[in-house]
Every structure is written in structure tokens, then in C-alpha cells.
Amino acid sequence: MNLNGTLNLLKIMKMNCCRTFLFSSSATVYQFNQNKLLSEEDPLEPFNPYGNTKFAVEKILHDLYKSEPNKWKIINLRYFNPVGSHPTGLIGEDPNIKPTNLFPVIQHTLKRKTKKLQIFGNDWPTKDGTCVRDYVHVMDLAEAHVAAHEFINNNKNNYISLNIGTGRGTTVLELLKEFNKVNNLNLGYEFLPRRKGDTAYVVADNKLAIKLLNWMPKKTLGDMCRDSYKWTLSQNEKK
């Protein structure tokens, strides 16, 4: 869907002389094998099918730009773990399939009232043995899109990739502790073996986005946890 949808969209855009493109890419395009901040210059080597589709679209967009460099303006926004919901709790993420990302898994656990979150691996090379991720609030992500749109409209034709994250890493246990604290919960957890394809550390070097877009993530981890739980409660109230 990512590939076919993008190709169809680009075809229509070209027919209508619309050549400004903001692409929602992903940190999964990177090679995950090192405990350091990931910069836009790091090797690209997706580890799953989803990442492969994002990488393929980036390559298509790059070739398109090179074929007509005087016509196209393209920015790839590489998301690092968008989470949370609108602060009102009225808009949020509701996966149709069994979730695998941490925040939807927490919400799924709360809805089922099992009171135990499954954590995959407690022997990773991190400070508490659980994976480290860079969580960015969806409202900060939305502001990054607005800033990218302003940048692309006010500058010459270009092709740029930018990391959209906070630059701060949080372990699974740290996140769960904060989620319980700000929402006055006591959600427990259990450890399971590592999942295939997981990696210890995925955190953004976001300096280029901050510099070019005049953008800065403002929301705290507490904001992410609080707003995410508001969405969960609003969903429960509808049932």
C-alpha cells in the first residue's frame, strides 16, 4: 500500500504540476546496530517489511528529485515512535489489528483489564535491561509538519531527510513507571523472551530538524502518558 499509493499520488501530482512533497517516513529505514543517536547520515538498512516500504519510497522520491531537480521540493520526515493523542482525548490511535508498539499495547492491556504488560526482554545492554526508544508526542509531530511545510515553501527546490524525535531515550520500564505515576495506576508487567527484530537502542539525533525547521519538541513524557490514557478512557466510555 505504501508503494502503490505513493506512485499513484506522484502520478496525479505530476499531471497537475504539484511538486511539493512531505513524506511521512520512519526511523525503521536505519540500520539498528549501535548505541548512539541516529543521524540522517547513518546507514540505511531496514530490518522489517514496513521499513523496506518506507525506504523504497524514499529512493523513488530521491530518483524523482534527481530527474527534475529544478521542479521538486521534497522532505522525508523520519518519525521516531510517535505516541500520545490530542490533549482532549478525542483523537487517538486505535489499531484494527493486534498492536505491537508499546503505547497501543499498554492501551490494549488496560482495555482487557489484565493488569500485566508483556515486556520482551530484560537482558538488553541498557541501564535496566529493557529497550530504549525515542518517544515523540503526536502534537509535536504535527507541529513539525507545519514547520516543514513553511520551510519547503520558503526555500529553493531541494531533497532533505529529517529526524523527527526528541533526542531523548526512555526505557520500557521508565515509561511504564511514568505512565503509572501520572495516571495514578498500578499496571504491572511480566518479562517474556526477546522478540525477533527488536533492538536495544533507537534514539534520534534531531539537531538538523531543529536547525532547519526552527522547531522544537515541547511535550514531556508525562504529557504523552497522560494524553494517551485520556484517549483510552474516552474509548472505554463509548462501549
Summary of the structure (lengths in Angstrom):
residues: 239
radius of gyration: 18.8
end to end distance: 31.2
largest distance: 56.6
contacts: 708
relative contact order: 0.19
helix: 42%
strand: 18%
